Amino acid sequence: MMGLLANTRIWVAAGFTDMCCGFDGLAAKVETVLSKDPFSGHIFVFRGKRGDLIKCLYWRDGGLCLFAKRLERGRFAWPRADGGVVSLTSAQLGLLLEGFDWRQPVDAARPRSAL
């Protein structure tokens, strides 16, 4: 995925989505289900029912982009809600795309003293 532009928001569609959807089907879901503008430049993330496939839809440089990723093992961490939308930070999106649980990242251990 390309670097994020300033002011880019990341929206995760809670629940699951039919992964047969392509550009037009996902753009329609962004408008009707999420009540967002698919041409806003924001990133919209959808997960399949099995949990091992996600698709990201975003508008960039005059066209819609569709990014898909399938995990060979495990499932993508997803919001527990059946519907609606959840906003992520770019760091959380990075964790999600790598297959980590972005909901409870482990904080790095901090030293107690520099001595």
C-alpha positions in Angstrom: 0.0 0.0 0.0 1.3 3.5 -0.8 2.1 6.0 1.9 -0.9 7.8 3.4 -1.6 11.4 2.5 -2.1 14.0 5.2 -5.6 14.0 6.7 -6.4 10.5 5.4 -8.8 8.7 7.7 -9.1 4.9 7.9 -12.5 3.4 8.3 -13.1 -0.2 9.2 -16.6 -1.7 8.3 -17.6 -3.7 11.3 -19.1 -7.1 10.7 -18.3 -9.0 7.6 -18.6 -8.2 3.9 -19.2 -10.4 0.8 -15.7 -10.6 -0.7 -17.1 -11.1 -4.2 -17.6 -7.3 -4.2 -15.2 -5.4 -6.3 -14.7 -1.6 -6.9 -18.3 -0.8 -7.5 -19.8 -3.1 -4.9 -17.5 -1.8 -2.1 -18.0 1.8 -3.2 -21.8 1.3 -2.9 -21.4 -0.2 0.6 -19.3 2.8 1.6 -22.1 5.1 0.6 -25.1 3.1 1.7 -23.9 1.2 4.8 -21.2 3.4 6.2 -22.7 6.7 5.0 -19.3 7.9 3.8 -17.9 9.2 0.5 -15.8 6.5 -1.3 -14.1 9.3 -3.4 -13.0 11.3 -0.3 -9.4 9.8 -0.3 -10.1 8.0 2.9 -9.3 4.3 3.3 -12.2 1.8 3.8 -11.4 -1.7 5.1 -13.7 -4.7 4.8 -13.3 -8.3 6.0 -14.7 -11.5 4.7 -16.8 -13.9 6.8 -14.0 -16.4 7.3 -11.7 -13.6 8.6 -8.7 -14.4 6.6 -9.3 -11.9 3.7 -9.5 -8.1 3.8 -10.0 -5.6 1.1 -9.1 -1.9 1.3 -10.8 0.6 -1.0 -9.5 4.1 -1.5 -9.5 7.0 -4.1 -6.1 8.1 -5.2 -4.8 10.1 -8.2 -8.1 10.1 -10.1 -9.1 6.5 -9.6 -10.3 3.9 -7.1 -7.7 1.6 -5.7 -8.4 -1.9 -4.3 -5.9 -3.7 -2.1 -6.6 -7.2 -1.0 -4.7 -9.4 1.5 -5.3 -13.0 2.5 -3.6 -14.5 5.5 -2.2 -18.0 5.0 -2.7 -18.8 8.8 -4.9 -17.1 11.3 -7.6 -14.4 11.0 -7.5 -10.6 11.0 -8.5 -8.9 14.3 -11.8 -7.2 13.8 -14.2 -5.0 15.8 -16.8 -7.0 17.8 -19.7 -5.0 16.6 -22.0 -6.5 14.0 -22.4 -3.2 12.0 -21.2 0.3 11.8 -17.8 1.8 11.3 -14.6 2.1 13.4 -11.8 4.6 12.8 -8.2 3.4 13.0 -4.9 5.2 13.1 -2.3 4.6 10.5 -0.3 2.6 13.1 -3.3 0.4 13.8 -3.8 -0.2 10.1 -0.2 -1.3 9.8 -0.7 -3.8 12.6 -3.9 -5.0 11.0 -2.3 -5.6 7.6 0.6 -7.5 9.2 -1.9 -9.8 11.0 -1.5 -8.5 14.5 -4.2 -7.6 16.9 -4.4 -3.8 16.6 -7.0 -3.6 19.4 -4.5 -4.4 22.1 -1.0 -3.7 21.0 1.7 -4.7 23.4 3.7 -1.7 24.6 7.4 -2.0 24.5 9.1 -2.5 27.8 10.6 0.8 29.1 13.7 0.8 31.2 13.3 2.1 34.8 16.5 3.9 34.8 19.2 5.0 32.4 21.9 3.9 34.8 
